[in-house]
Amino acid sequence: MILLWIRTWQLGVKSLLLHPMRSLLTVLGIFIGVASVIWLLAVGEGISKKANEQIESLGATNIIVRTIKPAIETNNSENSQQIVPYGLTRADYSRLVNTINTIVDATPMREIRRKFDYLGRQEDGRLVGCTPKYQELNRLEVDRGRFITDQDQKDKVNVCVISYEVAERLFLYENPVGRSMHIQSSSGTMVPFVVIGVLKSKAPSAGIGGSLAAQDYSHDVYIPLETFWSRYGDLVISISGSSFEGEYVELSQITLQVDSQEHVMETAELVKMTLEQHHTKHNNGDYGVTVPLELLEQARTTRIMFIIFMGMIAGISLLVGGIGIMNIMLATVTERTREIGIRRALGAKQGDIIRQFLIETIVLSVVGGLLGILVGLTCGPVTSMMWYLFERFRPDLMTSLPITVRGIQPIIVMWSIPLSFGISVVIGVVFGLYPAIRAASMDPIEALRHE
């Protein structure tokens, strides 16, 4: 019996090698299907991982409350002068911390756009008034010097920590730590600040949720929050020609830390209810609440749906490959009709004919599946090469891509390898069964007469 199967395998392989181009094209369909399953699932996993990292970096036990500028109705007067108060307040901060027992910590922050200057070299960027906890919250790493301390807060000193990119643009090859740079004040004058630290370069984060905008840390300068309030206050004035517009904002963001994940959703509802009671006069649209845990659960659900969708697309490729196998094998049956008749006349049974043609389809499927796996495993190096070529020859295209897309690396889903290979073999058997049965059911006498 074993010798019979070995002989059948030898005959099947020999028959396929008699028509190498046709066999190669048939294998190509399965090869593309298996490779596409591995590639698409790997790309989907890479995208999902990137999105989850963005959300997890916000903290699963955190609730982020952020100021949002509401739609303001303005008059059409050329000399319109108005001051618009909106957003989170210091009273909101105290109220949330003191009235909701599940909140164990809170980090306030205030930010505005300002101009930075050192020896005539200028840079526009984001001035962030923050506390020492802001560093850990946003995973900022110090390259040189130190970050803001509680003593800096208490003394309201003019010190600042700058991003790596700001240090490169303003100080060039100098060591910024200990040197004095100037930051534009509300009146337009330049106020001196001593640089106490330089941060390591940090990749931008994408906008997450409707109330949390994308964060680009490359143009940031950080100063103590108490210094911010004493030097810049809450009123920001923008002058354009003969008109000006003032915005009165106390806090840009409050990050609340909850005692446990079980209390996050409940605490978020309490935060919303508390803020709604005190923000009705501001159209109740000047703040947004983002819950990373809720977003993380949504991302996990989306990931499953995304993988299923990708798998379906790749499955269609395998299906097309199976149809290609059936088409080729039907043509082979017609071409080898006389051979089939001779074998039947010499005593071959229907089972022998079915076995021979099934083995040929299985060989095609197995070879296509193995080649597909080998190519599928190259998705990581190929993607890295693609990003390198884009950065080298099309930097404008890279810049235009969304932040979450840049540098995404596919992650091989290990179960996709046996799954795609198993499906390829099953497809070979299923789509090869009909041609094999058709070949075996031929009348030997009619087959011998076939020219």
C-alpha positions, 0 to 999 in steps of 0.5 A: 500500500505504501509503495502504491502511494509512493508510486502515485506521488511520483506519477503526479509530480512527473505529470506536473513537470511535463507542463512546467509553465502551466503548473507554475501559473497554477501554483501562482494563484495559491501562492498569492492567496497564502502570501496575501493572508499573512501580509494583510493580517500582519499589516492589520495587526501592526496598525492595531498595535500602533493604535493601541499604543497611542491609547495605552500611553494615555493610561487605562486608569486616566480620564482626560478633560480638555478645553475646547474652543466653542463656536462663538457668534461674533458681530460684523463690526470692523472694530470688534473687540471682545474677550471670550471666556471658556474652558476649564477653570481652576475651580473645576480642578478643585471641585473634581479633586475634592468631590469625587472620591475615586480620583486619587491624583490630578495633573493640570496643564495650560498651553499657548502658542509663543515665539522663542528666541536665542541670539536672534534665532527664533522658533514658533512653538507651544509654551506649556505650563505644567507640573512635575507630574506632566513628565511621567504622564506623557513619558518625556525623557530628559536628555540633559539637565532635569525637568521641572520640580516642585520647588520651581513651582513654589518659587515661580522661577523663570526656568524652562525645559525645551524639546530636543528639536527646539534645542537643535534649532535655537542653540545649534551645537551649544549646550543649552543647559544653563543658558538664557533664552527668551520667550514672548510675553502677552505684550509682545516683549521677550522674557528671559528664561534659564534652560534647565533641561533638554528632552529626548526626541519624542514621536508625535501622538495622533488625535484620539477621540473627538476631544483630544487633538494630536500632540507634536512635542517637537516644538515644545517649551515647558515652564512651571505652571505657577510661573505661567500663571504669574507671567502670562495670566489667563488672558490671551490677546490676538491683535489683527489690524484695528481689532483684537480678540481676547481669550480667557482660559485658565486651564487647557487640560486636566488629567485625572487618575482613578484608583482602579480600572473598575471605577473609570467609567463610573468616575467619567460619568461623575466628571461629566455631570459635575462639569455640566452643572457649572458650564451651562453658561458657556454653551456646555461645549467648551470642554471634552472628556476622553476616557482611554479605557473606553477607547481601548475597548473600542479599539480591541473590538475594531481590531477583531473586525479589522482582522476578519475583514482582512481575512475575508479579502485574503480568503477571496484570493485563495478562492480565486487560486482554487478556481484556477486549480480546478480550471487547469485540472479540468483542462488536464483531464480533457487533454489526458483523456486517452491516457485515462482510457489506457490506464482503465483498460490496463486495470486501473480502478476509478479510485486510482484515477481519483487518487492520481488527480487529487495528488496532483492538485495537492502537490500544486497547493502544497508548493503554492502554500509553502512559497506563499509562507516564505514570501509572507514572512518577508513582509517586515523587511519589505515594509522597512525597505519601503519606508526607507525608500519613501523617506529617501526619495519621497519625503513630501509623501511621508510628511503628508501621511497621517502620524499613525501611519508613518513607520507602521511595521507589520506584525506576523500573526503566527496562527495565520501561517498554519491557517493559510497553509491548511486552507490552501491544501483544503482548497486544492482537495475541494477544487481538485475533487470534481476534475478527479471524479470526472476523469474517473467516471469516463467510459474507458472505451470512449476515452480510448477513442478520443483523439 
